Amino acid sequence: MFGSSKKKHPTKNINWKRLEKVGEKSDFFRGFNIETQKVLKTGKRPDFVGVSRYDGEKIVGDAKCVKELSKDNVNQVKEYKKTLHAERGFIVTSENTKVPPEVRRYAWDSNIRIKRMGVKRKKNIFQRFFE
């Protein structure tokens, strides 16, 4: 009755959930049993946690549907790796996410791989007009 009943949601204009679904099918997980949105003992929640079917190796990943990937995004996955004692990490991004070369090198040095998936970030009309 008074004002809008719809709550504003910070992820309204992104395809993060779709990116997560596509990321589950990534070749990063070949040979791994995966679990999505697993809550760790520290309270953190990575998007993907995988355990090898053969040797118990752990990998951890995150889906990032952002305009530009930053070192903070890589540091987040580094923290997940440290918490889970995982050997490898990865980040799946939307196809129109900008990944600066220094961020890609920083991730590579931390044994974290970055892969673009076939999902585009949603943009509102204002962003479409001025970009």
Residue pairs with C-beta under 8 A, 6 or more apart in sequence:
13 121
13 122
13 123
13 124
14 65
14 121
14 122
15 65
15 94
15 119
15 120
15 121
15 122
16 63
16 65
18 119
19 63
19 64
19 65
19 92
19 93
19 94
19 117
19 119
20 36
20 47
20 48
20 63
22 92
22 117
22 118
22 119
23 47
23 48
23 61
23 63
23 92
23 117
24 34
24 36
24 48
26 90
26 92
26 115
26 117
28 48
28 50
28 59
28 61
28 90
28 92
28 113
28 115
29 48
29 50
29 59
31 52
31 53
31 54
32 50
32 51
32 52
32 53
32 59
33 50
33 51
33 53
34 48
34 49
34 50
35 48
35 49
35 50
36 47
36 48
36 49
37 45
37 46
37 47
38 45
38 46
38 49
39 45
40 46
40 80
40 83
40 84
41 83
42 83
44 79
44 80
44 83
46 60
46 61
46 62
46 77
46 80
46 84
47 61
47 62
47 63
48 59
48 60
48 61
48 62
48 63
48 90
49 58
49 59
49 60
49 61
49 84
50 58
50 59
50 60
50 61
51 57
51 58
52 58
52 59
57 87
57 88
58 84
58 85
58 86
58 87
59 86
59 87
59 88
59 89
59 90
60 77
60 80
60 81
60 84
60 86
60 88
60 89
60 90
61 77
61 89
61 90
61 91
61 92
62 73
62 76
62 77
62 80
62 90
62 91
62 92
63 91
63 92
63 93
64 73
64 91
64 92
64 93
64 94
64 97
65 93
65 94
65 97
65 119
65 121
66 73
66 93
66 97
66 121
67 97
67 98
67 121
68 97
68 98
68 99
68 100
69 91
69 93
69 97
69 98
69 99
69 100
69 103
69 114
70 103
71 102
71 103
71 106
73 91
73 103
74 91
74 103
74 106
74 107
74 110
74 112
77 89
77 90
77 91
77 107
77 110
77 112
78 89
78 110
78 112
80 86
80 89
81 87
81 88
81 89
81 110
81 111
81 112
87 111
88 111
88 112
88 113
89 110
89 111
89 112
89 113
90 112
90 113
90 114
90 115
91 107
91 112
91 113
91 114
91 115
92 114
92 115
92 116
92 117
93 99
93 114
93 115
93 116
93 117
94 116
94 117
94 119
94 120
94 121
95 116
95 117
95 118
95 119
95 120
96 120
96 121
97 116
97 121
99 114
99 116
103 114
104 114
107 113
107 114
123 131
